[in-house]
Amino acid sequence: MVAKDKETQDVAPLWERQPCDTDESWPCFVEYRDQTPPRRALRTQSTSYKRLAPFAQIAQWSREHEWPARVAAYDAHLDEIKRSEVEAIIRQSVREVQGEHLLLIKDFRELLDRELQKFLKASAMSDMHGLLKPAELLKLFELNIKLHRLVMDLPTEIVEEHRVLSKRTPQELELLAELERRVLVDGDGKEDH
């Protein structure tokens, strides 16, 4: 039901005017299309277009010109626009938050570097400490690295995988053993030791 303009070969979306739409049916379709769901052809007939077409005619146009399918395509088009806009807003928000976090991390690193320099200078000259104790400095350093990795969407901890083999079938265990043997075999077909 997609109309093609023979001169330009442009494809008109289903919710736009099609060759089957007459000057009488087109305004009725537009009103039907622009209703909030659930749409009703009867609501189209009860508006200003009532003078143009009786309900029986509107119902016939709806069937013959596939209005429900056309407005379903229109709804999908609007949903895609909304989804794209929401995704763009989310992407922009994430970029802004990441930018703010990176600035905070930069400031944090500068503070950490200043305190580290004070600590190193004081340590070299005497037994006196800087503003931070060594343990506090280490915690700040670790926190800085963790925050940086979070902002960069990198893992912040080592997570070990533990396989529970007791719930595996004998066939699954044999397959796992075969896979492990293959992993242990180097490119020459010899097992690594």
MIMAR-67653 format. One line per field, with one value per residue (C-alpha): residue number from 0; residue in three letters; x, y, z. Coordinates in pm, 1 decimal, always signed. Each point is the difference from the previous one (the first is absolute). Layout:
<nodes>
nr = c(NUM,...)
rest = c(ALA,...)
x = c(X,...)
y = c(Y,...)
z = c(Z,...)
</nodes>
This chain:
<nodes>
nr = c(0,1,2,3,4,5,6,7,8,9,10,11,12,13,14,15,16,17,18,19,20,21,22,23,24,25,26,27,28,29,30,31,32,33,34,35,36,37,38,39,40,41,42,43,44,45,46,47,48,49,50,51,52,53,54,55,56,57,58,59,60,61,62,63,64,65,66,67,68,69,70,71,72,73,74,75,76,77,78,79,80,81,82,83,84,85,86,87,88,89,90,91,92,93,94,95,96,97,98,99,100,101,102,103,104,105,106,107,108,109,110,111,112,113,114,115,116,117,118,119,120,121,122,123,124,125,126,127,128,129,130,131,132,133,134,135,136,137,138,139,140,141,142,143,144,145,146,147,148,149,150,151,152,153,154,155,156,157,158,159,160,161,162,163,164,165,166,167,168,169,170,171,172,173,174,175,176,177,178,179,180,181,182,183,184,185,186,187,188,189,190,191,192)
rest = c(MET,VAL,ALA,LYS,ASP,LYS,GLU,THR,GLN,ASP,VAL,ALA,PRO,LEU,TRP,GLU,ARG,GLN,PRO,CYS,ASP,THR,ASP,GLU,SER,TRP,PRO,CYS,PHE,VAL,GLU,TYR,ARG,ASP,GLN,THR,PRO,PRO,ARG,ARG,ALA,LEU,ARG,THR,GLN,SER,THR,SER,TYR,LYS,ARG,LEU,ALA,PRO,PHE,ALA,GLN,ILE,ALA,GLN,TRP,SER,ARG,GLU,HIS,GLU,TRP,PRO,ALA,ARG,VAL,ALA,ALA,TYR,ASP,ALA,HIS,LEU,ASP,GLU,ILE,LYS,ARG,SER,GLU,VAL,GLU,ALA,ILE,ILE,ARG,GLN,SER,VAL,ARG,GLU,VAL,GLN,GLY,GLU,HIS,LEU,LEU,LEU,ILE,LYS,ASP,PHE,ARG,GLU,LEU,LEU,ASP,ARG,GLU,LEU,GLN,LYS,PHE,LEU,LYS,ALA,SER,ALA,MET,SER,ASP,MET,HIS,GLY,LEU,LEU,LYS,PRO,ALA,GLU,LEU,LEU,LYS,LEU,PHE,GLU,LEU,ASN,ILE,LYS,LEU,HIS,ARG,LEU,VAL,MET,ASP,LEU,PRO,THR,GLU,ILE,VAL,GLU,GLU,HIS,ARG,VAL,LEU,SER,LYS,ARG,THR,PRO,GLN,GLU,LEU,GLU,LEU,LEU,ALA,GLU,LEU,GLU,ARG,ARG,VAL,LEU,VAL,ASP,GLY,ASP,GLY,LYS,GLU,ASP,HIS)
x = c(+0.0,+302.6,-48.4,+274.3,+11.8,+60.3,+198.1,+240.8,-34.8,-29.8,-174.7,-265.6,-39.4,-333.8,-121.7,+42.7,-235.7,-25.2,-138.7,-314.9,-70.6,-251.2,-63.5,-296.2,+167.8,+336.6,-123.5,-193.5,+310.5,+210.8,-251.2,-7.1,+381.5,+41.0,-240.5,+150.0,-23.1,-225.4,-117.9,-361.7,-134.0,-323.3,+186.6,+117.4,-357.3,-119.3,+229.0,+3.7,+36.5,-345.1,-128.6,+245.0,-66.1,-245.5,+129.7,-64.6,+227.1,+273.0,-20.6,+33.9,+305.3,+150.5,-31.4,+91.6,+289.3,+130.2,-14.1,+80.3,+321.8,+91.8,-45.0,+188.6,+292.5,-45.9,+0.0,+318.5,+155.0,-90.9,+130.1,+332.1,+25.3,-74.7,+247.8,+270.4,-59.5,+10.6,+319.6,+158.2,-89.5,+141.1,+321.2,+39.8,-66.3,+254.2,+259.5,-65.3,+23.1,+316.3,+150.4,-83.9,+147.8,+315.7,+42.6,-49.2,+253.8,+246.0,-44.6,+27.4,+326.0,+139.3,-85.6,+149.9,+315.2,+39.2,-43.9,+238.2,+262.1,-45.2,+34.9,+312.0,+159.1,-77.2,+116.0,+330.2,+68.4,-111.5,-226.5,-289.9,-307.7,-195.6,-366.4,-87.6,+126.4,+154.5,-299.4,-239.5,+208.5,-9.1,-379.1,-39.9,+225.0,-203.4,-327.2,+126.5,+88.5,-336.6,-192.9,+196.7,-72.8,-370.8,-23.9,+181.8,-244.9,+280.4,-23.3,+102.5,+45.4,+120.9,-292.6,+78.5,-231.4,-85.5,-157.7,-237.1,+55.8,-223.9,-310.9,+144.2,-101.7,+266.7,-19.6,+59.3,+296.1,+150.9,-44.9,+166.0,+291.5,+40.2,-4.4,+265.5,+216.8,-30.9,+98.2,+311.0,+111.6,+231.9,+9.9,+212.7,-257.0,+221.6,-120.0,+158.9,+171.7)
y = c(+0.0,+230.0,+253.7,+73.6,+321.9,-115.6,+310.7,+2.1,-361.2,+138.0,-224.8,+171.8,-137.9,-173.2,+275.9,+264.5,+55.6,-300.8,-21.3,-164.2,+306.0,+234.8,+360.7,-130.6,-298.1,+161.7,+246.5,-284.2,-220.5,+283.5,+48.0,-377.3,-19.4,+291.9,-138.2,-133.0,-378.6,-186.0,+155.0,-25.8,+73.3,+104.8,+285.9,+114.2,+5.9,+202.9,+297.1,+277.8,-252.1,-133.8,+228.2,-151.3,-368.9,-215.4,-272.8,-276.3,+177.0,+54.0,-367.8,-100.5,+224.1,-139.0,-357.0,+65.9,+234.6,-207.3,+280.3,-222.0,-124.2,+351.7,+145.2,-295.7,+98.7,+360.7,-106.7,-202.5,+305.4,+222.5,-263.3,-9.3,+380.6,-5.1,-283.5,+181.0,+320.3,-179.6,-182.2,+327.8,+163.7,-296.0,+1.7,+373.9,-38.1,-281.0,+209.4,+295.0,-214.5,-169.5,+340.7,+123.6,-314.4,+31.3,+360.1,-112.9,-276.6,+250.2,+227.5,-301.7,-103.0,+350.3,-5.0,-345.1,+109.1,+311.6,-206.0,-264.7,+267.3,+145.1,-345.0,-77.5,+338.5,-21.7,-359.6,+90.4,+288.1,-158.8,-248.6,+246.9,-103.1,+204.5,+76.3,-361.5,-312.7,-261.4,-234.5,+282.5,+88.3,-361.3,-13.9,+319.7,-139.9,-322.9,+196.0,+220.8,-302.3,-161.6,+316.2,+37.1,-358.6,+46.4,+307.8,-181.7,-292.7,-238.8,-266.0,+116.1,-340.6,-341.7,-235.9,-368.9,-242.8,-310.9,-283.7,-227.6,-338.0,-203.4,+104.6,-95.8,-310.7,-257.4,+118.0,+362.1,-105.8,-193.8,+303.5,+228.8,-243.2,-12.2,+380.5,+26.5,-253.4,+207.7,+316.1,-172.2,-111.2,+248.4,+74.8,-311.2,-238.3,-71.7,+45.9,+281.7,-108.5)
z = c(+0.0,-38.8,-274.4,-248.1,-195.6,-359.6,-90.3,+296.1,+119.7,+355.3,+248.7,+209.2,+351.0,+60.4,+232.7,-268.9,-290.5,-231.0,-355.1,+139.9,+218.0,-157.3,+92.7,+203.0,+168.4,+78.2,+266.7,+165.2,+4.6,+144.7,+278.6,+62.5,-4.3,+239.9,+262.1,+318.7,+17.2,+6.0,-324.7,-108.3,-344.9,+172.2,+172.5,-343.3,-122.0,+298.1,-68.3,-254.7,-282.4,+73.7,-274.4,-249.5,+55.6,+190.3,+230.3,-254.5,-249.5,+262.9,+99.6,-365.4,-49.2,+317.4,-129.9,-362.2,+73.6,+293.6,+254.2,+301.2,-164.4,-107.9,+348.8,+149.8,-222.9,+114.1,+365.7,-56.1,-168.1,+297.9,+243.6,-185.4,+15.7,+374.1,+59.6,-197.8,+195.0,+334.7,-98.3,-114.3,+331.9,+192.6,-206.1,+56.0,+373.6,+25.9,-184.3,+230.7,+313.5,-126.9,-76.8,+348.9,+153.7,-205.1,+119.5,+359.9,-49.0,-147.9,+303.2,+226.7,-167.2,+39.5,+371.8,+34.6,-182.1,+219.2,+317.7,-128.1,-74.8,+350.4,+145.4,-203.0,+76.3,+372.0,+6.4,-164.8,+240.0,+325.8,+166.1,-32.2,-198.6,-255.4,+39.2,-72.6,+164.2,-232.9,+43.1,-86.6,-303.5,-116.7,+43.7,-202.8,-271.6,-17.1,-2.3,-281.6,-213.0,+71.8,-90.9,-321.5,-98.1,+79.7,-220.8,-280.0,+38.8,+95.4,+270.0,+345.1,+157.3,-102.9,-16.2,-2.9,-171.0,+196.5,-189.1,+182.2,-159.7,+229.7,-194.3,-339.8,-190.9,-90.8,-361.6,+102.6,+217.1,-290.9,-226.6,+256.9,+35.8,-378.6,-22.0,+271.9,-184.5,-316.7,+185.5,+134.2,-347.7,-172.7,-372.3,-74.3,+143.7,+301.6,+354.9,+201.4,+320.8)
</nodes>
